[in-house]
Amino acid sequence: MSEMTLRIKCFSLVKQETGTSEIIMTVSEGTNSDNFLQQFYRLYPKLMNLPIRMAVNREYLQETITLKAGDEIALIPPVSGG
C-alpha cells in the first residue's frame, strides 16, 4: 500500500506535548481522520484523553473523512480564557 504525507499543525497543549508547532507525518494512503488520530495518539499517548478538535485544510471536521496527500491537519485542544 502506498504512503502519503500530512502536515500537522499543533496548538496550545498539543504543541506543548509534542514540542513543536508542526509535524510531518507519513500514513497509509486511504487513511481516514479517525485512523489518523489513533496513530497520532500512539505517538503522543498523554494527549489521548484531551478532547481535541480536528480541522482539515482549515475546516473543522463534523464527520470522519478520508485524508489526502498534502492535507493540512490542525489539532486544537479546548481553549479557555476570558
Backbone bond lengths (Angstrom), bond angles and torsions (degrees), N, CA, C in turn:
res aa  C-N    CA-C-N  psi(-1)  N-CA   C-N-CA  omega(-1)  CA-C   N-CA-C  phi
1 M - - - 1.457 - - 1.534 109.08 -
2 S 1.302 117.27 140.85 1.463 122.10 -179.77 1.514 111.45 -74.16
3 E 1.304 114.35 161.32 1.462 120.38 177.09 1.517 109.65 -114.09
4 M 1.323 114.12 161.13 1.463 120.17 176.59 1.522 108.72 -139.27
5 T 1.305 115.38 157.88 1.456 122.24 -178.26 1.523 110.14 -107.28
6 L 1.331 115.00 135.57 1.461 121.72 177.29 1.526 108.85 -122.02
7 R 1.316 116.25 146.58 1.462 121.04 174.53 1.521 108.09 -102.79
8 I 1.335 116.11 123.80 1.457 121.97 -176.47 1.524 109.20 -109.39
9 K 1.323 116.40 119.83 1.466 122.11 175.06 1.524 108.23 -93.87
10 C 1.330 116.17 128.85 1.464 121.87 -176.44 1.530 109.63 -112.34
11 F 1.321 116.02 133.02 1.453 121.72 -178.64 1.520 110.96 -124.23
12 S 1.319 116.35 150.47 1.458 124.71 170.91 1.531 112.57 52.05
13 L 1.332 117.76 -121.41 1.462 121.54 -176.55 1.524 112.17 -65.00
14 V 1.322 117.79 -29.34 1.464 120.72 176.75 1.528 109.05 -67.07
15 K 1.313 116.95 -44.05 1.467 121.84 177.38 1.528 109.97 -62.26
16 Q 1.307 116.53 -42.40 1.458 121.48 -179.95 1.537 110.69 -61.76
17 E 1.320 117.65 -45.10 1.469 121.79 -177.65 1.529 112.20 -70.74
18 T 1.339 117.41 -39.70 1.457 120.52 -178.33 1.522 112.34 -81.03
19 G 1.334 116.75 -21.60 1.455 121.16 -179.51 1.513 113.76 80.34
20 T 1.329 116.84 12.16 1.460 119.93 -178.70 1.527 110.04 -154.66
21 S 1.319 116.35 159.73 1.458 120.00 178.93 1.525 112.22 -93.20
22 E 1.346 116.61 -11.05 1.461 119.36 -179.77 1.528 110.42 -148.33
23 I 1.323 115.23 136.67 1.459 122.65 179.04 1.524 107.35 -126.79
24 I 1.313 116.93 137.80 1.454 121.37 169.97 1.525 106.05 -100.43
25 M 1.327 116.80 124.01 1.453 121.35 -174.90 1.519 109.69 -126.23
26 T 1.323 116.05 136.60 1.456 121.91 177.71 1.524 108.66 -103.30
27 V 1.322 116.01 129.38 1.468 122.47 179.45 1.529 108.23 -133.86
28 S 1.305 116.26 167.51 1.462 120.95 177.36 1.523 110.27 -68.89
29 E 1.321 115.55 142.43 1.459 120.27 175.77 1.524 108.74 -59.03
30 G 1.315 117.39 138.21 1.456 121.85 -179.20 1.518 113.61 91.22
31 T 1.342 117.77 0.59 1.458 121.32 178.00 1.519 109.34 -62.09
32 N 1.339 116.44 136.61 1.462 118.84 176.58 1.534 109.91 -98.16
33 S 1.305 116.05 173.24 1.466 121.28 -174.43 1.523 112.20 -62.62
34 D 1.328 118.68 -36.43 1.466 120.91 178.11 1.522 111.21 -67.36
35 N 1.342 117.05 -44.15 1.463 120.67 177.95 1.524 111.09 -62.86
36 F 1.330 115.73 -39.77 1.463 119.58 177.73 1.532 110.33 -58.47
37 L 1.329 116.70 -48.53 1.463 119.55 -179.18 1.520 111.70 -60.65
38 Q 1.312 118.23 -39.41 1.466 121.02 177.05 1.526 110.36 -60.51
39 Q 1.330 117.40 -42.96 1.463 120.98 178.45 1.527 110.82 -65.24
40 F 1.330 116.26 -40.89 1.462 120.79 179.36 1.529 110.49 -63.05
41 Y 1.329 116.82 -43.73 1.463 120.59 -179.90 1.524 112.13 -66.12
42 R 1.329 118.34 -28.54 1.469 119.61 174.97 1.534 110.35 -66.08
43 L 1.327 116.41 -33.35 1.463 120.28 177.95 1.524 111.93 -77.34
44 Y 1.329 116.63 -33.09 1.469 122.50 -176.32 1.527 109.50 -131.68
45 P 1.329 117.90 71.28 1.470 121.44 -173.61 1.530 114.46 -62.60
46 K 1.327 118.68 -23.36 1.467 120.29 179.45 1.532 111.82 -65.91
47 L 1.319 116.86 -18.59 1.469 120.80 -179.21 1.526 112.84 -90.02
48 M 1.323 117.12 -6.00 1.460 121.61 -172.90 1.536 113.40 -58.08
49 N 1.306 118.39 -35.35 1.466 120.81 -176.86 1.527 113.28 -92.68
50 L 1.317 116.68 4.62 1.460 121.05 178.76 1.532 108.89 -89.53
51 P 1.337 118.29 127.81 1.475 119.73 -179.78 1.535 110.80 -74.50
52 I 1.309 115.49 87.86 1.464 121.92 -175.75 1.526 110.15 -87.96
53 R 1.331 115.95 132.70 1.474 121.60 171.53 1.523 107.01 -88.99
54 M 1.294 115.45 143.68 1.456 120.85 -179.07 1.514 109.40 -119.13
55 A 1.316 115.33 132.01 1.459 120.93 174.57 1.530 107.44 -120.39
56 V 1.312 116.43 140.77 1.461 121.92 176.76 1.519 107.23 -120.28
57 N 1.328 114.60 122.76 1.469 121.12 -177.91 1.530 111.02 52.13
58 R 1.332 114.23 44.65 1.477 124.81 174.24 1.527 115.12 70.54
59 E 1.331 117.05 18.51 1.468 120.68 175.68 1.519 108.89 -124.16
60 Y 1.346 115.67 125.07 1.465 119.82 177.72 1.521 109.93 -61.94
61 L 1.328 114.96 137.72 1.464 119.48 178.25 1.519 110.58 -78.27
62 Q 1.312 114.88 137.31 1.462 122.13 174.52 1.523 110.10 -107.30
63 E 1.345 115.77 -16.76 1.458 121.57 -178.56 1.525 108.14 -153.44
64 T 1.313 115.94 172.71 1.464 121.59 178.57 1.525 109.09 -70.94
65 I 1.341 115.90 134.44 1.465 120.47 176.94 1.531 109.17 -129.84
66 T 1.321 116.05 160.26 1.463 121.68 172.58 1.516 107.57 -84.91
67 L 1.323 115.94 128.41 1.459 120.77 -179.10 1.523 110.08 -82.99
68 K 1.342 115.22 154.55 1.456 121.51 179.99 1.526 109.31 -121.98
69 A 1.313 116.26 153.01 1.461 121.60 177.98 1.527 109.49 -53.54
70 G 1.309 115.92 135.16 1.457 121.12 178.48 1.514 114.44 87.28
71 D 1.331 118.31 -4.49 1.469 119.89 177.91 1.522 110.28 -59.34
72 E 1.324 114.97 143.15 1.464 121.29 174.13 1.528 107.28 -102.35
73 I 1.305 114.89 120.89 1.464 120.91 -177.74 1.528 108.27 -110.44
74 A 1.315 116.03 131.32 1.466 121.46 174.83 1.517 107.86 -110.72
75 L 1.332 115.65 130.27 1.460 121.81 176.83 1.520 107.55 -109.55
76 I 1.334 115.57 113.22 1.463 121.95 -170.41 1.516 109.47 -120.92
77 P 1.340 116.25 111.83 1.463 119.77 177.26 1.522 110.68 -76.82
78 P 1.343 116.93 172.02 1.463 119.55 176.74 1.530 110.22 -57.44
79 V 1.306 115.43 144.50 1.459 120.78 -179.49 1.518 108.14 -119.48
80 S 1.321 115.54 134.26 1.463 119.21 174.65 1.500 108.48 -120.61
81 G 1.273 115.65 161.43 1.464 119.76 -179.80 1.511 109.74 166.67
82 G 1.260 113.41 -178.61 1.449 115.65 179.94 1.485 111.19 -169.95
